[in-house]
Amino acid sequence: MSDHKRKPDAAKVAFLRSLPAEIKATITGAEAEQFMYGDEVPESLYEKIKDFLMESDE
């Protein structure tokens, strides 16, 4: 397979899956892809998910 594909961040995928359906319905494919693959989070996506983000306590 010559097509080198990046793998999405499993924790980010799990986070997106855990969001309420009404929030998931507002997230575009491009926003989700940028988030899962570790690129910068688009401001539009941040505004949609900011209430579900927690401060790191690790």
KOLLUM-322859 format. One line per 10 residues: number of its first residue (from 0); their letters; for each residue x, y, z negated of C-alpha. Coordinates in steps of 0.001 Angstrom, whole numbers. Last residue first. Example, Ala and Ser with C-alpha at 12.3 -4.5 7.8 and 13.67 -1.06 7.14 Angstrom:
KOLLUM-322859
1	SA	13670:-1060:-7140  12300:-4500:-7800
END
This chain:
KOLLUM-322859
57	EDSEMLFDKI	-3190:14923:-34667  -5977:17378:-35401  -6278:18844:-31938  -9029:21438:-31924  -12209:20047:-30487  -13776:20531:-27068  -17531:19973:-26709  -18566:23639:-26872  -15891:24455:-24287  -17340:22029:-21711
47	KEYLSEPVED	-19228:24268:-19256  -17053:27373:-19708  -13939:25226:-19287  -15308:23882:-16017  -15760:27352:-14517  -12347:28441:-15823  -10757:25589:-13859  -8761:23201:-16040  -5161:23140:-14903  -4122:19868:-13370
37	GYMFQEAEAG	-4094:16785:-15532  -5678:14370:-13080  -8938:14108:-14965  -9525:17879:-15207  -8750:18709:-11571  -10891:15792:-10430  -13816:16796:-12645  -13752:20368:-11369  -13549:19227:-7740  -16431:16813:-8219
27	TITAKIEAPL	-18580:19589:-9620  -19757:19662:-13218  -23365:20807:-13737  -24892:17311:-13910  -22322:16300:-16508  -23685:19009:-18821  -27296:17808:-18539  -26154:14204:-18935  -24512:14894:-22293  -20723:14526:-22267
17	SRLFAVKAAD	-19187:11191:-23249  -18279:10256:-19673  -16233:13447:-19322  -14337:12646:-22516  -13692:9056:-21443  -12236:10287:-18142  -10083:12751:-20060  -8808:10018:-22366  -8057:7734:-19411  -5983:10395:-17616
7	PKRKHDSM	-6634:9719:-13938  -4183:7585:-12002  -2235:9162:-9180  -2445:7552:-5800  448:6592:-3544  -935:5432:-192  1744:3103:1189  0:0:0
END
